[in-house]
């Protein structure tokens, strides 16, 4: 199926989540390039400061704590949560999902498990995929290899991961990211099945 065929599919909300360190960002980047359906990735809002390589409005909508709180009160968010008790808030603006629909694509949300559960309540027909690692040992090693968090944050993420894995059964699909190419192909097949089409392979 070609991306030009998306008019046959209709609008869909896709949620990919799982513990930090499972490779969500890498998988999502590959899917944006290779998906058999048109994906429009929603841009999350956050109160944390941008990292050196991040571009406001492209990687995240960076909001002050005050602005984030006001937008919560206004009902602008589809979902929001304080992540890993860091003091920073993340959320998906409803306008981002609407932007995807107006662009004729599927809205792709790369969010944490708490946010995903909120989206499931709002969109019970959402295509939800839980991404995980083959084992906790692999997960911990990936976190440490990133070199972006100190030991205290790593321990918080490990604790959060153990809790998040308990919710995997709430998702329609669970994909083990044991090998990047294989995991991406599995998700592409899920997309094709959901669209009611057959995937084309080179």
N, C-alpha and C positions, 0 to 999 in steps of 0.2 A: 504494500500500500504506500502510495506517495503522500507527502504532506499536503499536496493540492487536493486530496480526497477528503479533507477534514470536514467539509460541509455536510457529509453523510453522517457524522458521528454525533454531533450535538455537544453541548457544554458538559464538562466533567471537572470535578475538583479532585486532584491527586495529592495525597499526603504521603511523604516519605519521612520517616522519623526513626529514632532508635538512639541508643546511648551515644554520648560524645566519644569520638574515636573509632567509630565503626566505618568511617569512610564515606559518610553521607555526601559531603561537599564534592568529593571526587566523582562519586557515582552520578550525582545530579549534573555535574559539568559534562560528563560523557553523554548523559541522556539528552541534554539540551542540544548536543551536536548530532546525535544518532537516532533519536526517537522516531518511530514510524508515524507518530501523530504530532501535531503542532503543540508544543509546550510553551507556556508563558510563565516563567518563574516569578512568583510574587517576591517583592522586596520587603524583608522584615524591617520593623522599626525597633530601635534599641536605645537605651539610655547610656550604654557604655561608650567610652570614647573610641574613636576610630583607631585602628592599628595603622602602622606606617604605610602599608600597601593598599589600604581600603579607600574606595572612592564614595563619598556621600551621594545618595540617590542611585547608586549602582550596586554597591555591596549591601548597604543598609540605609535606611532613613534614620539618621542620628538625631535624636530628640533630647532636649533637656528633661530632667526629672519632672519639672513643672509642666512642660508641654505634654509629656506622656500622660501624666495624671489628668490633665484637662481633657485630653482626647479619650481617655477611659470614661470620664464622666459624660462626655458627649455621645458615647456609644459608637465610636468610630472603629473599634477593634472587633474582629471576628474572634480572636483569641489573644490572650496575653498571660504572661507569668513572669515571676522573678526566678531566674534560672540558677540552679545550684547554690542558692543562698549567698550569692556574690554581692547582692545589693543592686544588681543591674536587672532592668526589665526588658523583655522582648515581647513583640506582638505582631500580628498580621492585621493590617488595616483592611476593612471591608472594600475600600476603593481599589486595592490591589487585585482582589478577586474579580471585581467588576471590570477592571482594565483587561484582564485576560479574556473574559467573555466577549467584550467589545472587539477584541483583536481576533476573534474567531478561533481561539485555541483552548487548550485545557489549562486550567490554573494549577500550577505545580507549587505546593507548599513544602519547603524543607524546614520542619519545625520539631520541637521537642515533644516528648510523649504527653505531657500535661496539656500542651496546646492542641495536640492531635485529638485527644479525648473531647475537648471542647468543640473542635471542628466536626467530629462525628455526630455530636448532638445537633448541630446546626445543619449539617449535610449528611444525613444518614446513608445516602447512596454514594458517598465519596469512595474513591478507590484508594484504600489505605494499605501501605506497605511498611512493614517493620523490618529495618535493616539491622543485622547483628553480626557478631564475629563468631568464629568456630568455638571459642572458649574465652573465659575471663582472663586467662593468661595472655592470650593474643591481644585482647582488648587493652589490658594494662600496658603491654609493651608498646602498642601504637600510641597511647597517650604519652608515654615517656619519650618516645622517639620524636614527637612533635617539638618538644623543648619549649613550649609556650607558656606552661603553667608551673608554679612552684609545687612542692610536695603537699602542702595543705589543700590546694585546689584539686590536685590529682586524687587525693583520698576522698574528697567530696564527690568527685565525678565517679569514682569507683562505687561509692555507696549509692549514688543516684542510679547508676547503671543496674545494680542488683535489684533496685525497686522497679525500674522501668521495664526490665525484662518480664516482670510478672504480668504486664499488660499486653504482651505480644499476642495473646489469644484474642484480644479485642480487634485486632487488625484483620483485614481480609486475606492478606498474604504475609508470610515471613520469608525473607531472603537472607541467606548466609553469605556475607561478603568474604569468602575464603580466597577467591581469586577474582580480581576486578573484572576482567573480560567476561568471565562466566556469569557473574552477578548482574552485569549490565545486560547481557543477552537474555537472562531470565526475566528481568523487569520489562524489557522490550516485548517479549512474548506475552507477558501479562497485559501490557497495553493493547496488543493486537487482539487478544481474546476479549478484552473489555469492549473494544471497538467493533467486535464482530467481524473482523477481517483476518486475513492470513498475512503473516509477515513475509516480506521478500528478503531473501538472503543472497548475498553475492556469491 
